[in-house]
């Protein structure tokens, strides 16, 4: 997973007065958890732009004055309710042998035949919460929708991996294609129907019923 470097300074005082002064100076008060004790530091608000205002998932390399360096993930963030300025950020320190929980974005690839035939694509889960060792955290969870027909669903159970644990029930729908008023049958289904009709007219065996779309509700 890609990392973003955050250069900051350790905080000596954590009271309301010093916190307000930091924010007035364009800095964000932060806390790093996961070590022997919480570490309080601050960094310029602009330093968090790529970490916060992006759909991608990143780890952070926190470099403090004096040479201390920590690898961490963003755990929680608070925004001002009116201005949307960052008020506070919590980080969680990463260790190579300790699994961490993180929200990973889902990326779709391919063209759904169900959508081409007028169905509505419903992207139910744009991020999935997973637990993994830091070195095994993926940048994205990629889903191929090139075979997703009308009525089809791709659920968590089809995305399981040995590298990480997905912290959602296996039946959780991630992406679906629902029928709409303008939807038509998939081309393959139409062809099968025509072939079946011809076979019946010739006195041939009745064709087997077409299997339901994978993941259909």
C-alpha positions in Angstrom: 0.0 0.0 0.0 1.2 3.5 -0.8 2.3 5.8 2.0 2.2 9.5 2.6 4.7 11.3 4.7 3.5 13.6 7.4 6.1 15.9 9.0 5.1 17.1 12.5 6.2 18.2 15.9 5.6 16.5 19.2 3.2 18.5 21.5 4.3 19.4 25.0 0.9 20.7 26.0 -2.5 19.2 25.2 -4.8 21.7 26.9 -7.6 23.7 25.2 -5.5 26.9 25.0 -2.6 25.3 23.2 -4.9 23.3 20.9 -6.7 26.5 19.9 -3.4 28.2 19.2 -2.3 25.3 17.0 -5.5 25.5 14.9 -5.2 29.3 14.6 -1.7 28.7 13.2 -3.0 26.3 10.5 -2.0 23.1 12.3 -3.9 20.0 13.2 -3.6 18.4 16.7 -3.1 14.6 16.4 -2.7 11.6 18.6 -0.9 8.4 17.7 -2.2 5.3 19.5 -1.0 1.7 19.5 2.4 2.2 21.1 3.4 2.1 24.8 1.5 5.3 25.4 -0.4 7.8 23.2 1.8 10.2 21.4 0.5 13.8 20.9 1.8 15.8 17.9 0.7 18.4 15.4 1.3 19.0 11.6 0.3 21.5 9.0 -3.3 21.0 7.8 -2.1 20.9 4.2 0.0 17.9 5.0 -3.2 15.8 5.3 -4.7 16.8 2.0 -3.7 13.6 0.1 -4.5 11.4 3.1 -8.0 12.7 3.8 -9.5 14.2 0.6 -9.1 11.1 -1.5 -11.1 7.9 -2.1 -7.9 5.9 -2.0 -6.4 4.2 1.1 -3.0 5.2 2.3 -0.7 4.5 5.3 1.1 7.4 6.8 4.8 7.8 7.7 4.9 10.3 10.5 8.2 12.0 10.8 8.7 14.1 14.0 11.3 16.7 14.7 14.2 14.9 16.3 14.3 12.0 13.9 11.5 9.8 15.3 9.5 8.0 12.6 6.3 6.0 12.9 4.2 4.1 10.3 0.5 4.4 11.0 -3.0 4.4 9.5 -5.7 7.0 10.0 -8.2 5.8 12.6 -10.5 8.8 13.2 -10.9 12.3 12.0 -13.1 15.3 13.2 -14.2 18.1 11.0 -15.6 21.5 11.9 -19.4 21.3 11.4 -19.6 24.6 9.4 -16.2 25.2 7.8 -15.2 21.5 7.3 -11.7 22.3 8.5 -9.9 19.4 10.1 -10.1 19.7 13.9 -8.4 16.5 15.1 -6.9 13.3 13.8 -6.3 10.0 15.5 -3.7 7.6 14.1 -3.0 4.0 14.9 0.7 2.8 14.8 1.5 -0.1 12.6 3.7 -3.1 13.5 4.8 -5.7 11.0 3.5 -8.6 13.1 0.2 -7.0 14.3 -2.9 -7.1 12.2 -4.8 -3.8 11.7 -8.3 -2.9 10.7 -8.8 -0.5 7.8 -11.4 0.6 5.3 -10.3 -0.3 1.8 -12.0 1.2 -1.3 -13.7 -1.1 -3.8 -12.9 -0.6 -7.5 -15.1 -2.0 -10.3 -13.7 -3.1 -13.6 -15.3 -4.3 -16.8 -18.7 -3.6 -18.3 -21.8 -5.2 -16.9 -24.1 -6.9 -19.6 -27.0 -6.2 -17.2 -26.3 -2.4 -17.4 -25.9 -2.5 -21.1 -29.4 -4.0 -21.3 -30.9 -1.2 -19.2 -30.5 -2.5 -15.7 -29.5 -0.2 -12.8 -26.1 -0.7 -11.2 -26.3 -0.4 -7.4 -22.9 0.1 -5.8 -23.8 -0.9 -2.2 -20.3 -0.9 -0.6 -17.7 1.5 -1.9 -15.4 0.6 0.9 -14.9 -2.6 2.8 -13.6 -3.0 6.3 -10.8 -5.5 6.4 -8.2 -6.8 8.9 -4.7 -7.7 7.7 -1.0 -7.5 8.5 0.3 -4.1 7.3 2.3 -5.6 4.5 -0.7 -7.4 3.1 -3.1 -4.4 3.1 -4.3 -3.9 -0.5 -4.7 -0.6 -2.3 -8.1 -1.6 -3.6 -10.4 -4.5 -3.7 -11.1 -5.0 -7.4 -14.4 -6.6 -8.6 -14.9 -7.8 -12.2 -18.5 -7.0 -13.2 -18.2 -8.2 -16.8 -20.5 -11.1 -16.2 -23.0 -9.3 -13.9 -26.5 -9.7 -15.4 -29.8 -8.1 -14.5 -30.8 -9.6 -11.1 -27.2 -10.5 -10.3 -25.3 -9.7 -7.1 -21.7 -9.9 -6.1 -21.5 -10.5 -2.3 -18.6 -10.5 0.2 -18.4 -14.3 0.0 -17.0 -14.1 -3.5 -14.2 -11.7 -2.4 -12.6 -13.7 0.4 -8.8 -13.9 0.4 -6.1 -15.6 2.4 -4.3 -12.3 2.7 -7.0 -10.5 4.7 -10.3 -10.9 6.6 -13.3 -9.0 5.4 -15.2 -7.8 8.5 -18.7 -8.0 6.9 -21.1 -10.9 6.8 -20.5 -13.1 3.7 -24.0 -12.4 2.4 -23.4 -8.6 2.3 -24.1 -7.3 -1.2 -21.3 -5.2 -2.6 -22.6 -4.5 -6.1 -25.9 -5.4 -7.8 -27.7 -4.9 -11.1 -31.5 -4.4 -10.7 -34.1 -4.5 -13.4 -35.6 -1.2 -14.6 -38.5 -0.3 -16.8 -36.3 -0.1 -19.8 -34.4 -3.3 -19.1 -34.4 -6.1 -21.7 -33.3 -9.7 -21.4 -29.6 -10.5 -21.8 -28.6 -11.5 -25.3 -27.5 -15.0 -24.2 -30.9 -15.6 -22.5 -32.7 -14.5 -25.7 -30.6 -16.8 -27.9 -31.3 -19.7 -25.5 -35.0 -19.0 -25.7 -35.0 -18.9 -29.5 -33.1 -22.2 -29.7 -35.5 -23.8 -27.2 -38.5 -22.7 -29.2 -37.0 -24.2 -32.4 -36.3 -27.5 -30.6 -39.8 -27.7 -29.3 -41.3 -27.0 -32.8 -39.1 -29.9 -34.2 -40.4 -32.3 -31.6 -37.0 -32.3 -29.8 -36.4 -32.6 -26.1 -37.6 -29.7 -24.0 -34.6 -27.6 -23.1 -33.5 -27.4 -19.5 -34.4 -24.3 -17.6 -31.7 -21.6 -17.8 -29.8 -21.4 -14.5 -30.5 -18.4 -12.3 -28.0 -15.5 -12.4 -25.2 -15.9 -9.9 -25.8 -14.1 -6.7 -29.5 -13.4 -7.6 -31.7 -12.5 -4.6 
